[in-house]
């Protein structure tokens, strides 16, 4: 119960006690006054009547005596008037039954009024001729008392209404600072750091508000220190401080993490960019000029391939840069390399390089299982070939399967995708996400969509989704996947929640946005719950859209999650604003977990601490071995996902 209600109830009982006490005291005083009035009235009547009839008694005119007694009795204020002789023999007697009008019977029974009786001697000369007995009628007293009770109750009721209305408003004003402190405490529990200003003028509340502000500031500092520590570890281990890109370790870990997925449909492009004459530029214009050129090239690389959500950029050493674009095809690599070469040519006009020959690009595209060494070797060979072609040129080499299949072009991929969507040839696979301490306890299933090609082979979403985004078909795919998921009878499974990857590009489609929100609201609470996953890079780029979507789906009992957490070098403070239900640490960090202490281990521990401090669960991707699982348990991660805990399987086989 709130303090406001307690104070209202306490005030009510105090007022009730005051009312009852005052009401009872007033009742008793009125009752005593009326009793005294009745006694005085009876005595005065007896005395005056005795004096009035004394002359008639002396003359023995009994008819006149009787007339005078009847006249007095008929006024209606008496219950009984009796005239007796000296021997107490009743000579005349008038009696009236006690009937109280306009007063409830229960009131008469509850309030007992003692009816007073008075006597007075009647003299005939010096001799006593008799005695007058007068007993007042209580009806008038009851009527007066009842009227006073009603008036007093009505007055107190009016006062009570006024007191509660005015008191309630007053308490709201007085307790407003306390409400602000309550909201501040609730916000702090949600890891939202609000400072209460202005401070309340009440001394006690002011001290409480100041203490809460100090505590909020301290907790905020602790969170910022945790985030800064994690970001510092990431920068020292995986970050190039000059260009803001990743370093060689980051570059190689990203490629290795992808190659270790054991996916038969894996593909991607690795590009090596070499900037020439950097030493000459440093000698002629100083090291600052060389640094400015490298920063300019870093921006150029991001601009040419920034549309690929999972692209990884790195400065390898000196003037060598690397770009890894997972799930990209050969023609994607050609487009990226062409754009990069054109941008290198633009730098010539800026006159920030030593010569017009800025650099060259070598690329290697793969659509089959390969190794990091071979990828870098093929890209290096392509780089050497590009250097033979002329200034600011590129070359690309393909690593294909032994079957000798001809790589598909962009138009062929477009036709495959459009036809598959028309026929709704999408099949679903699921992989369990299990708790770290209890691997048999499944938190949810992550759903992967695959397209069934004409020859029956399956095409992973990672391959066709980049093309779907460029063709603006991604919202259609996401809608089909959601509809297909909800057709599955998950009552036969041990989970009631699944995760579906969603593209922020779908949220930019107003029709899809309206459909998915309406669809989720129409689901009953007993149906399947959905976690919508976004890649960290895409979520940061579309923060407002994802945040609004997350608030909408939470109202329906669903949630959001972040995939590939840590892949980009985003500041960790965005988690406090976005508040996903969980984050999945990128497999590149998981793949580096070993027995010995290393940067990845410290970095994951720091990321976990930051996320847990704001009540966000942490899941590790790409867990392949028991050794990794054991380290994750030591690091206090909430759950893990990978081939070690379960391979992706068709949903039909899991039911």
HELIX and SHEET records of a PDB file:
HELIX    1   1 UNK A    3  UNK A   58  1                                  56    
HELIX    2   2 UNK A   62  UNK A   73  1                                  12    
HELIX    3   3 UNK A  105  UNK A  110  1                                   6    
HELIX    4   4 UNK A  139  UNK A  189  1                                  51    
HELIX    5   5 UNK A  203  UNK A  238  1                                  36    
HELIX    6   6 UNK A  248  UNK A  259  1                                  12    
HELIX    7   7 UNK A  278  UNK A  285  1                                   8    
HELIX    8   8 UNK A  287  UNK A  305  1                                  19    
HELIX    9   9 UNK A  330  UNK A  350  1                                  21    
HELIX   10  10 UNK A  372  UNK A  389  1                                  18    
HELIX   11  11 UNK A  410  UNK A  422  1                                  13    
HELIX   12  12 UNK A  461  UNK A  470  1                                  10    
HELIX   13  13 UNK A  474  UNK A  487  1                                  14    
HELIX   14  14 UNK A  490  UNK A  492  5                                   3    
HELIX   15  15 UNK A  504  UNK A  507  1                                   4    
HELIX   16  16 UNK A  510  UNK A  522  1                                  13    
HELIX   17  17 UNK A  536  UNK A  541  1                                   6    
HELIX   18  18 UNK A  543  UNK A  555  1                                  13    
HELIX   19  19 UNK A  574  UNK A  578  1                                   5    
HELIX   20  20 UNK A  587  UNK A  590  1                                   4    
HELIX   21  21 UNK A  599  UNK A  613  1                                  15    
HELIX   22  22 UNK A  626  UNK A  634  1                                   9    
HELIX   23  23 UNK A  651  UNK A  654  1                                   4    
SHEET    1   A 4 UNK A  90  UNK A  95  0                                        
SHEET    2   A 4 UNK A  78  UNK A  84 -1                                        
SHEET    3   A 4 UNK A 127  UNK A 136 -1                                        
SHEET    4   A 4 UNK A 117  UNK A 124 -1                                        
SHEET    1   B 5 UNK A 312  UNK A 317  0                                        
SHEET    2   B 5 UNK A 320  UNK A 326 -1                                        
SHEET    3   B 5 UNK A 268  UNK A 275 -1                                        
SHEET    4   B 5 UNK A 359  UNK A 366 -1                                        
SHEET    5   B 5 UNK A 394  UNK A 399  1                                        
SHEET    1   C 9 UNK A 458  UNK A 460  0                                        
SHEET    2   C 9 UNK A 442  UNK A 452 -1                                        
SHEET    3   C 9 UNK A 426  UNK A 435 -1                                        
SHEET    4   C 9 UNK A 639  UNK A 640 -1                                        
SHEET    5   C 9 UNK A 617  UNK A 620  1                                        
SHEET    6   C 9 UNK A 582  UNK A 585  1                                        
SHEET    7   C 9 UNK A 559  UNK A 565  1                                        
SHEET    8   C 9 UNK A 529  UNK A 535  1                                        
SHEET    9   C 9 UNK A 497  UNK A 501  1                                        
SHEET    1   D 4 UNK A 458  UNK A 460  0                                        
SHEET    2   D 4 UNK A 442  UNK A 452 -1                                        
SHEET    3   D 4 UNK A 426  UNK A 435 -1                                        
SHEET    4   D 4 UNK A 649  UNK A 650 -1                                        
END                                                                             
